[in-house]
Amino acid sequence: MVAHSPNQLLASLSANVFAAIKPHLKAAELTHGAILAEAGSEIQRVYFPHSGVISLVVELDLGDMIETAMVGRDGVFNASSALDGKVSLNKAIVQLAGMASVIAVDRFRKIAGEFESFRAVVIHHEQVLFAESQQSAACNASHSVEARMCRWLLRMRDLAGSNDLMLTQEFLAQMLGVRRPSVSLVANTLQKAGLVKYRRGNIHLLDVDGLREASCECYVAVKAHYERLLSA
């Protein structure tokens, strides 16, 4: 195993696979709010985030968006599209700024074809991403806005590696698929309970254990999927 990349999926690769992919990786900035792909659009690059978080979202006719999954430093974006074709399956927005390693689609596909172990990791990751999307759908249908927000903040914390999250309530409402007043109400409730401290554009997590208690089981389920992926 190697540990020469901030991206945990890349760091989990065997030395020979990492040596094959490393020369083709280039650094790219992930700018908050940037749209990396539209559903049905042709893709050019595969992203391995180091920091920052990419949201995969569904956009509805009325203009509303809801997040189905997050991709951060334990994953990769556009991998399945790169293997099977060049069309993105999701709209992808950078929800938290950071950096990523990127690789051209054709080169990514070539390396996946040469190394069965790398292809297996990619396929396993896409299964995990699909499971996360299913978990998100169940969560949105069954759990309270408070539990969902706690789950979302904890997942963001894991990917960002920080208790300070640069987020607006407007963006959080979009990702959770709820109205801004609902987010404001829950944020105030969490702040009064001493779990978070909120000021415009920033949420600081004060009590991570308390957030875990207030969260639904979906946070633990998604976390376990990624832990199994990286330990395989």
C-alpha positions in Angstrom: 0.0 0.0 0.0 1.1 3.6 -0.6 0.3 6.8 1.2 1.5 9.5 -1.3 -1.8 11.2 -1.9 -4.2 13.2 0.3 -7.0 11.3 -1.5 -7.6 8.2 0.5 -8.8 6.1 -2.4 -5.5 6.8 -4.3 -3.5 6.2 -1.1 -5.2 2.8 -0.8 -3.8 1.6 -4.2 -1.0 -0.9 -4.5 2.5 0.6 -5.3 2.5 -0.5 -8.9 -1.0 0.9 -9.7 -0.2 4.2 -8.0 3.1 4.4 -9.9 1.1 4.0 -13.2 -1.5 6.6 -12.4 0.7 9.2 -10.6 2.4 10.7 -13.7 -1.0 11.5 -15.2 -2.5 13.3 -12.2 -2.6 17.0 -12.2 -3.6 19.4 -9.4 -6.9 21.3 -9.8 -8.6 23.8 -7.6 -12.2 23.1 -6.5 -13.9 26.5 -6.3 -17.1 26.8 -4.2 -20.2 26.7 -6.3 -18.4 25.6 -9.4 -20.4 23.2 -11.6 -18.1 20.3 -12.6 -20.7 18.4 -14.7 -24.2 18.5 -15.9 -26.3 15.4 -16.2 -25.9 14.1 -19.7 -22.9 16.3 -20.5 -19.6 14.9 -21.9 -16.9 14.6 -19.3 -13.2 15.3 -19.8 -11.7 14.6 -16.3 -11.9 12.3 -13.3 -11.6 14.0 -9.9 -9.9 12.6 -6.8 -10.5 15.3 -4.1 -7.8 16.0 -1.6 -9.9 18.5 0.3 -13.2 20.1 -0.4 -16.5 18.3 -1.2 -18.4 17.7 -4.4 -22.2 17.3 -4.2 -24.1 15.1 -6.7 -27.5 16.6 -7.0 -30.8 16.1 -8.8 -32.3 19.2 -10.3 -36.1 19.5 -10.6 -38.2 21.4 -13.1 -39.1 24.1 -10.6 -35.4 24.9 -10.0 -35.1 23.1 -6.7 -32.1 20.8 -6.1 -31.5 18.0 -3.7 -28.3 16.2 -2.9 -28.1 12.5 -3.4 -24.4 11.9 -2.5 -21.1 13.6 -1.5 -17.7 12.9 -3.0 -14.7 13.9 -0.9 -11.2 12.8 0.0 -12.3 9.1 0.4 -13.7 8.9 -3.1 -13.6 9.8 -6.8 -16.0 11.6 -9.1 -16.8 10.7 -12.8 -15.2 7.2 -12.4 -18.1 5.1 -13.7 -18.7 7.5 -16.6 -15.1 7.3 -17.5 -15.3 3.5 -17.6 -18.5 3.1 -19.5 -18.5 6.2 -21.7 -18.0 9.9 -21.6 -21.4 11.1 -20.4 -21.9 12.3 -16.8 -24.7 10.6 -14.9 -25.1 13.5 -12.4 -25.0 17.2 -12.0 -22.0 18.0 -9.7 -21.4 21.1 -7.7 -18.5 22.0 -5.5 -20.1 22.6 -2.1 -16.8 23.1 -0.2 -13.7 24.6 -1.8 -10.5 22.6 -1.9 -8.1 20.8 -4.2 -8.2 17.6 -6.2 -6.0 15.4 -8.4 -7.5 15.1 -11.9 -6.8 12.7 -14.7 -8.0 12.7 -18.3 -10.8 10.3 -19.0 -9.0 8.4 -21.8 -5.9 7.9 -19.6 -8.1 6.8 -16.6 -9.9 4.2 -18.8 -6.6 2.9 -20.1 -5.1 2.3 -16.6 -8.3 0.7 -15.5 -8.1 -1.6 -18.4 -4.5 -2.5 -17.6 -4.9 -3.2 -13.9 -7.7 -5.4 -12.8 -7.2 -4.4 -9.1 -7.7 -0.7 -9.9 -10.8 -1.5 -11.9 -12.1 -3.5 -9.0 -11.5 -0.6 -6.6 -13.4 1.8 -9.0 -16.3 -0.5 -9.3 -16.5 -1.1 -5.6 -16.5 2.7 -5.1 -19.4 3.2 -7.5 -21.3 0.5 -5.6 -20.6 2.5 -2.4 -21.7 5.7 -4.0 -24.9 4.0 -5.2 -25.5 2.8 -1.6 -25.0 6.3 -0.3 -27.6 7.6 -2.8 -30.1 5.0 -1.7 -29.4 5.8 2.0 -29.9 9.5 1.2 -33.3 8.8 -0.5 -34.5 6.8 2.5 -33.2 9.5 4.9 -35.0 12.3 3.1 -38.2 10.4 3.1 -38.1 9.1 6.7 -36.1 11.4 9.0 -36.6 14.8 10.5 -34.8 17.8 9.2 -32.8 18.1 12.4 -31.6 14.5 12.2 -30.7 14.9 8.5 -28.8 18.1 9.1 -26.8 16.5 11.9 -26.0 13.6 9.6 -25.0 16.0 6.8 -22.8 18.1 9.0 -21.0 15.0 10.4 -20.3 13.7 6.9 -19.0 17.1 5.8 -16.7 17.2 8.8 -15.3 13.8 7.9 -14.6 14.9 4.4 -13.3 18.4 5.3 -11.2 17.2 8.2 -12.3 20.2 10.2 -15.0 21.3 12.6 -15.2 24.7 10.8 -17.4 24.4 7.7 -17.8 27.4 5.3 -21.4 27.1 4.4 -24.4 29.3 4.0 -27.9 28.4 5.2 -29.1 28.9 1.6 -26.7 26.3 0.3 -27.5 23.9 3.1 -31.2 24.2 2.4 -30.6 23.4 -1.2 -28.6 20.3 -0.4 -31.2 19.0 2.1 -34.1 19.8 -0.2 -35.9 22.0 2.4 -36.8 25.7 2.6 -34.4 28.2 4.2 -36.7 28.9 7.2 -36.5 25.2 8.2 -32.7 25.3 8.1 -32.7 28.5 10.2 -35.0 27.0 12.8 -32.9 23.8 13.1 -29.6 25.7 13.2 -30.9 27.8 16.0 -32.1 24.7 17.9 -28.6 23.1 17.5 -26.9 26.3 18.6 -29.1 26.6 21.7 -28.3 23.0 22.5 -24.5 23.8 22.4 -23.9 21.5 19.4 -22.9 24.1 16.9 -22.0 27.8 16.6 -23.3 29.5 13.6 -22.5 32.8 12.0 -23.1 33.9 8.5 -21.3 31.7 6.1 -19.7 29.5 8.8 -20.8 26.6 11.0 -18.5 25.5 13.8 -19.2 22.1 15.3 -18.8 22.3 19.0 -20.1 18.9 20.2 -19.5 16.1 17.7 -20.7 13.4 20.1 -23.9 15.3 20.6 -24.4 15.7 16.9 -23.9 11.9 16.5 -26.6 11.3 19.1 -29.0 13.7 17.3 -28.2 12.3 13.9 -30.1 9.4 12.3 -28.5 6.0 11.6 -27.7 7.0 8.0 -24.5 8.7 9.0 -23.1 5.5 10.5 -24.3 3.4 7.6 -22.6 5.6 4.9 -19.4 5.9 7.0 -19.2 2.1 7.3 -19.5 1.7 3.5 -16.5 3.9 2.9 -14.4 2.3 5.7 -15.0 -1.1 4.1 -14.0 0.3 0.7 -10.7 1.7 1.9 -9.8 -1.3 4.0 -10.5 -3.8 1.2 
